[in-house]
Amino acid sequence: MATIEFIDQSLRDGQQSLWGMRMRAGHILPVAEAIDQAGYRIVDLTGSSQFEVQVRYCRDNPWEGLDLVKAAMPNSTLRAGTRSNGVVGMGRTPDSIVELWVRTLAKHGIGSLWIFDCLFNLDQMRHIAGVAHDAGMRVSPQVMFSHSPVHTDEYFERIVGDMAGWDGLDTIILGDEPGVLTAERARSWIPRMRDAAGQVPLEMHFHNTTGLGTVNYLTGAEEGVTIVHTAVSTLANGPSMPSTEATLDNMRRLGHDVAVDDSRLPEVAEHFRAVAAAEGYATGTPAEFRLSVYHQQLPGGMTGTLLNQLRTYGMEDRLTAVLEEVEVVRAEMGYPVMATPFSQLVGIQAMLNVVNEERYGVIPDENLVYLAGHLGPHPGEVDPDLLDRAFSSPRGKHIQENPPPQPSLAEIRHEYGETLSDEELLLRYLMPGPDVDAMYAAGPVPQRIPTDVSPHTRWVRDLVASTTARSLEARSGDVSVTLRR
């Protein structure tokens, strides 16, 4: 029997799926030593979306937070991720910024980089893999699983085979972000990906949206895949990963050795349970099996996001119509894999089609960039009528004829400031200036965030953070407050 290695997703995809990326360094540091001593192959920590949330909503300097966590985990290889052609947001980022992002992560102690591109722009992915390898990182490109007429086993075999020929790879990640890999398909798909990868080890990164991620890990282990992604129980399940605790037990019962010391997992799980209670965040619970997941293929909390957006129009009763429209829009857009950014692009387009009661009456610029082919090759054929609609307007024609610019780093520095550090340049290029200013004004990153916070205290704190008004009156139950700045 094999030795199964674990990659911890509690701090990255687990909290991204359940907490909307609101985990801060001050939430991690109290249990950093326990995580560091567990013996994970890799601890996945951050990515550009987490950086954006920390700056814009938490007012934490993400570079400072990264340094604090790295210092508290000297024995762990920390991982970050990047799209091959995008950092923050859903559009195309200049290559010079993507490359600087990768090199700066390495400078701050990130030792492993996972690279994804839902359109499988393999030349671009390979280029970024080379940048990461030259910066001293272990490199792992990800293959995103999807159901569609396009995404056959042969389609994925070609991609994995191409990746396996790249120099300097550590592993190839088999990813199932929406959790739609059925048990039957896993029994055929995983062995074929293993054969296509040759001597390059595989990782399994399967979300547990339908509860089958846990089962598919067992199938993968039987087929010789020995690296799995899990999260501690309070940050696992539902739209997140399978739990570390259950996966460890399952692997042991199959006769495998496990390369993790689980003696301190209860401490970590209980800490994050307390954080969730203090902050009003969800904890992971197993999900019922629902066939709708396979039809819509929406990952993580995307359904909740669409519902919140519909509420702004007073149309929350139209959620079912939007979810049905998601299936149609995805097909018309050529079946992109439903992970960042395409779950958002397809979902937003579907919502606009329903809210405006005119299909494609409004097409966001990000979708026009995709339809024009500027993000990479379309997986399948895009509906001709949609292309005609997209590029018949002056705005559509302009985007079609003008790919996103590729300024050099020198040109960007000239615009933003020749003396800015790499870290500040990245933040100011990628995020609104006022948010970056507010982050710096907030001072040092808190190293411990209290978990013994009453619901009313949290409510008042959230009120203060959610408005810039000079005065505010609000009531929660039998408590009323008046706030004045």
N, C-alpha and C positions, 0 to 999 in steps of 0.2 A: 504494500500500500504506500501511497505517496504522502509527503508532508505538504499540508495546505498552508499557504501564506495568506495573510490578511492585509488589506489596505483599508485604513480607517477613513470613513466618510462622515463621521459625526460632525466635524468642524466645517465641512464644505457642503457636500450635496445633501446630507441629512438636514442640516439647518436651513439650507437653501430651499428644500422641498417643504419644510414644515414651518419655518420661522420667517420666510421671505428675506433671508440673508441678513437678519438683524443681529446675528451673533457678533460680539465685540471681543477685543483682546481681554478686557476685564472679566468677561464671562469664562474665558478659557484658562487664564493663568492659575486660578485656584486648583485645577486638576491637571495642569500641564505635566507635572512630574509623574502622575499616575499613568497618563497616556504614554509618556515618553518611555516608561519602564515596561510597557506591555509587550514590546517586541514586534510591533507592526512592521511589515516590509516597507511601507510608506504611510505617512499621514498626509492626506489631501487637505489642504488648508484654505486656499483662496483662489480668486480669479478676478477679472476686471469688473464683473457685476458686483462682487462683494466690495471692491474698492469704491465703486460709485455709491453704494448704499451707506458705507461708513462715512464718506465725505458729506453726502447730501442730507442724510437723515440722522446719523449718529454724531456728526461733527468730530469724529475721530480721524486722526492722521493715519491712513492705512499703512504707510511705510513704517511709522513708529510702532504701530501695533504688531506688524510683521516682525520687526526686530525684537520686540519683547517676547513674543511667542517662540521665536527661534532660540533666543538665549535660554528660555525655560525648557527647551526640548533638545539638549545637545546630542542626544543619542539617536534622534529620529531624522530620517530623510523626509523633508517637507516637499509637497507637490503643489504646483499651481497649474492653471489651465489657460488656454487661449484659443480663440478661433484663428484660423490661418490667415484671415484677412480682415479681422475686426477686433477692436478693443473698446468696450463700452458701447452700448447702443446697438442698433440693428442694421446700420449701414456699413459701408466700406471705409476702412481706416487706411491711411497711407502706409505703405510698407515700411517706411522709415520709422514710423511710430510703433508699429508692431514689433519691429526688430529691437528698438530701444526698450520697449516694455519687457521683452524676453531677457535682454542683457541686464536690465536693472533688477528684475526678479532674482537672477542668478547672483548679482552683487549682494543682495540682501539674504542670501542663504537658501534660496529655493534650489533644491538639488534634483528635482524631477519635474518635467513638463509634459502634460498631456495636451494634444493638439487635435482639434476637431473641425470639421467642415462638412455641413450637412449636404452639400452639393458634391463632395469628394473631388474638389479641385486639387488633384494629386500633385501637380507641379508646385503649387503654392504651399501645400502642406509639407512637401519635401524640403522646400527652401527654408521654411521656418524650423523644421527639424534640424537642418544643418546649422542654423544660427544658434539654436539651443545647445546642440552638441559642442559647437565651438566655444560656447560660454561655460562648458563644464557640466552641463545637466545630463541626467538620464532622460531619454526621450521615448514617449509612448504615444503614437497616433491612435485615434479611436475610430472604429467602424461603427456607425450608428445603424442599428437594425430598424427595419420598417416593413410594414405590410403594404404592398401595392402591386399592380401588375408589372411594374418596373423592377421591384426589388426582389429578384429571384436569387436562389442560391448561387447561380452562375454569376450574377451581377456582383455579389459580395465576394465570391472567390477571386474574381479578377482584381478587385480592390485590395484584398488582403495579400494576394500574390505580388502585386506591385509594391506594396509597403514592405513586404518581407525582403525585397531586394535593396532597400535603402541602407546606407552605411550608418553604423553607430546607434541602431535602435536597441533599447532595453527590452521593450515588450510591445505588443499590439493589444489594444483594449477592444473587447467585444462589448458594445454598449447597447442597452435597451432602455432608453430614457422614458418612453411612455409606458413601459411595462407590458408590451403586447406580444412578446415571444411566447407562443403557446408551447405546452409540454411536448406536443407531437412535433412541431417544427424544430424545437430545440434538439430533439434526438437526431435529426438529419443535418441541421444547420451547424451545430457546434463541431461535429467531426469533420465536416467539409472545410470549415474555417481553420481547424487545427492542421489539416493536411496542407491547405494553401499557405499557411504561415511557415511551414518547414521547421527550421531550427529556432525560430523566434518564439519565445514564450508568449502565451496569451493570458490576459486578465479578463475576468467576468465582472461587468458593471451593470447589473440588472435591477431595475426598480421593481418594487413589490406591489404595484398598483392593483393587480388582480390576485395577489398572493402566490403567483407562480414563480416569482424570482427565486424564492427559497428552494422550490422544487427543481428549477433549472440549474441551480448551483450544484445539486447532487448529480444531475445528468452530466454537467461539465466535468465534475471531478471523476466520474466513471470513465469519461473520454480522455482523461489525462490533463485537463486544465487545472492548475494547482494554485492559482492566485484569484482571490475573491474580494469584492468590495462590500463592506458592511458598515453599519452604524450602531452605536450603543443603543440599547432598547428604547430609551426615551426619545431618541431621534431617528428611529427606524420605522419601517412599515408604512402603510398607506401609500402616498406618492413617493416615499423615500425608499431606502435600500432594505433588504432583509436585515434582521438584527444580528449583531455579532454573537450574542449569547446563543440564539437558536442554531445559527450556522455552525458554531463550534461544536455544540452537542451533536448535531446531525453528522458532521464529519467524523467525530470520534466513534459514533455508533456504526458508521460504515467501515471502521477499522483504520481510518487515516490518522496520522499524527497531525497536530496543529502547532504552528510556530508562533503561538500567542500565549502569554501568561494572563489568564483571565481572573486572577485573584482580586484585582482591583477594579474590575468592571463595575461591580455594584456601587463603588464610591463615585465613579464617573457618572453612572446613570442617575444616581440620586442627586448629584450636584445639578445636572442639567434639568432634572425634574423641578428642583427648587427655582432655577432660573426661569423656566417656563411659567411657573406659578406666579413669580414676582412680576414678570414682564407681560403676562397675559398671552403667552404663546401656546401653541398646540404641542401635545406630545403624541408620539406615533402610536397608532392602533391598527391592527390588521384590517384589511379591506375585504368586503364581500366581492365575489367574482361577478363582474358585470360585462356582458357582451358589448355594451355601448363603448367601452374603452377601446375595443378593437376597431370600431367604426370611426371614432373621432380621433384617436391616437394623440390626445392632448396630454402633455406631461405635467407633473407637479401640480401646482395650484392654478393652472391656466383657466379652468372652469370657474373658479372663484373670482379670478380677475375679470373675466367677461361679465359675470353677474354684477360685480361692483360697478363696472363701466355702464351696464344697462341701467343701473339704479340712477345714475346721473341724468338719464333721459326719462326716468319714471317708467321704464319699460322692462322691469325685471321679469314680468310674466312672459317675455318673449325669449327666455333662455333656451327653451327646447327648439324653437325655430332657428336660433343662432347655431346651436350645436348641429342641427341637421344641415344647415348651410355650410358649416365647416367642412363636412364630407364632400360637398359639391365643389366648393372653392378649391380645396386641395387637389382634386382631380383636374379641374380646369387649369390650375397653375403647374401641372406637370408632376404631381406627386412628390413635392419636397419632403424630406424626412422631418417629422414633427418634433423638432428640438430647436433650441435657440439658433437663429432668430426666427425660424419659419413657423414654429407654433404660434408665435406672436403675430407674424405677418398674415398668416392665414386666418387666425382668430379675429384679428382686428378687421380684416377685409370682410369676413362673414358678418360681423356685427354691423359694419357700415351698410352692407347690402340690406340687412333687415331693418335697421333703424331708419334709413332713408327711403325705404320701400322702392328702391331702384337699384338693380344689381349693377355694380361697378359704376354708379353715378359719381362716386368719389373713389379714387385710387390713390393711396398714400405714396409719397415719393419713394419710400423704401421699397414698396412693391414694384414701382416703375423701374427702379434700379435692377431689381431681380429679373423682371420680365425682359429687360434689355440685355440680359446676359452679363452684366457687369460684376456679379458676385461669383460667377462660375457657370458651368454647363447645366442646363435644365435636366433633371433626371429623366423625365418623359416629355412627350409632346404637349406643349401648351396650347390651349384651345385657340384656334385662329381668330374667332370673334372677340375673345378677350384681348388678344394682341392688337387687333384693329381698334378696339375701344381705347386701349391704353395709349396708343401712339398717334391717335388722330387729333389730340389737343396740342396746342403750342407747348404746354409744359411737358407733355409726354414726348414730343419730338425732340425737345431740347435735351432731356435726360437720355434719350436713346442715342443721340448724336454726340453726347459729351460724357464720357466715362468719368467717374470721380477722380479728382486731381491727385497727383502723386508728388507733392512737394518734398524736397530733400530736407534732411534734418537741419542743415544750415539755413535754409529758407524759413523753416518753422521757428528756429531760434531767433532769427532776425526779427520776426513778427512778434514773438512773445517775450523776448528778453535774452540778450546774449549771456548774461551772468546767472540765469536761473540754473539750479541743479537739475540733473536728469529727472529726479523725483518730482520736483515742483513743475517742471516743464510738462511732464506727462499728465499730471493732475489738471493743469490749466488748459492744456490742449483738449483734453477729453471731457471736461466737466465745466458747468457754468462758473464764471469767475466769482460771482457773489457767494456761491456755495463754498468755494475753496477759501475765500477770504474768511468766511464765518468759521470754517474748520480751524484755520490757523488762530483765529481770535479766541477759540474755545480753550486753548491751552493744551497741556500734556494729556495724553491718553490715560484715562483712569485704569489703574492696575487691578482694582477690585471693585465690583459693582454689587451693592447690597442685594441680597435675595430675600431679606425679611421685610418686604415692602407690603403695606396693606393695599387692598384694592382701591381705596379712596385716594391714598397717596399717589398710586400709579395713575389714577384718573386725572388728578390735578396736574401731575407732571406732563401727561400727554396733552392736556389742554394748553399748557404753556408752550409746548413744543410745536403745536399744530397751528398756531396763529401768531400774526405779528400785530394784532390789534392792541391799542393802548389800554382798553378796558374790556372786560368780559364777565358776564354773569351766566352761571350754569347750575344745573341741578342733577344729582344722581341719587335716586331714592329719597331718603330723608335728609340728605346733605346738600346744602347749597353753598356756592362760593362766589365771591366777587373778586376779580383779579384786576389790578391796575399796575401798569409799568411805570 
